[in-house]
Amino acid sequence: MFKKKRRYIFTSNSRSDKGIMASVCGLISMVSFILVMMIVLRAGGITGSRLGAVGFVSCLFSVAGIVLGIMSLVERDTFRFFPRLGFTVSLLSGICWGGVIYVGISGI
């Protein structure tokens, strides 16, 4: 009775693999930030050095996500959703970790 219209997209754009990797790095960094902060707050700030190592590696993931996000935003003929998402989440995670490092160094 009712026929479903077929919608074809004729475009030369493709998905950006670097953008997807930036999104994955940003999400890993943000999830680990949330988990580490939850564990530290529950423990009252008294935790071992393992969480510091997790935070450091998470900072590296954030930096990698920012770099990959910038590289993917410069690519031509790609869809922009994942590059923008990856760059934004990685930058937000980097700002969060930077705040934690600043507070830790300054002793506020």
C-alpha positions in Angstrom: 0.0 0.0 0.0 2.5 2.6 1.1 5.9 2.2 -0.5 8.9 3.3 1.5 10.9 5.9 -0.4 14.5 5.0 -0.9 16.9 7.7 0.0 20.2 7.6 -1.7 23.0 9.9 -0.9 25.3 10.7 -3.7 28.4 12.2 -2.2 32.1 11.8 -2.3 32.5 12.3 1.4 33.8 9.4 3.5 34.1 8.8 7.2 37.3 9.9 8.9 39.2 7.2 10.6 41.3 9.7 12.5 38.1 11.4 13.6 36.8 8.1 14.9 40.1 7.4 16.7 40.0 10.9 18.2 36.5 10.1 19.5 37.6 6.8 21.0 40.6 8.5 22.7 38.5 11.3 24.1 35.9 8.9 25.4 38.5 6.7 27.1 40.1 9.7 28.7 36.8 11.1 29.9 35.5 7.8 31.3 38.8 7.2 33.1 38.6 10.8 34.5 35.2 10.2 35.9 36.1 6.8 37.3 39.3 8.0 38.9 37.6 11.0 40.5 34.9 8.8 41.9 37.4 6.4 43.4 39.5 9.3 44.9 36.5 11.0 46.3 35.2 7.8 47.9 38.6 7.2 49.4 38.8 10.7 50.8 41.8 11.6 48.8 44.0 8.8 50.2 44.9 6.6 47.3 47.9 4.9 45.8 50.1 5.8 42.9 48.3 3.5 40.5 45.5 6.1 40.1 48.1 8.7 39.3 49.5 6.4 36.6 46.0 5.9 35.2 45.5 9.7 35.2 48.8 10.2 33.4 48.0 7.7 30.7 44.5 9.2 30.4 46.2 12.6 29.9 48.2 11.1 27.0 45.0 9.7 25.5 43.5 13.2 25.7 46.5 14.8 24.0 46.4 12.1 21.3 42.7 12.7 20.8 43.3 16.4 20.4 46.0 15.9 17.9 44.0 13.3 15.9 40.9 15.6 16.1 42.9 18.5 14.6 44.3 16.3 11.9 40.9 14.9 11.0 39.3 18.4 10.9 41.8 19.5 8.3 41.0 16.5 6.0 39.0 17.2 2.9 35.8 15.4 1.8 35.0 13.8 5.1 32.0 13.8 7.3 32.6 16.2 10.2 30.6 14.5 13.1 33.3 12.3 14.5 36.2 14.8 14.1 34.2 17.4 15.9 33.1 15.0 18.6 36.6 13.6 19.1 38.2 17.0 19.3 35.5 18.4 21.7 35.5 15.4 24.1 39.4 15.2 24.1 39.7 19.0 24.7 37.2 18.8 27.5 39.0 15.9 29.1 42.3 17.6 28.7 40.9 20.7 30.5 39.6 18.5 33.3 42.9 16.7 33.8 44.7 20.0 33.5 42.6 21.4 36.3 43.4 18.3 38.5 47.1 18.7 37.8 47.0 22.5 38.5 45.2 21.9 41.8 47.7 19.2 42.7 50.7 21.4 42.0 49.4 24.6 43.6 48.1 22.8 46.7 44.7 24.6 46.7 
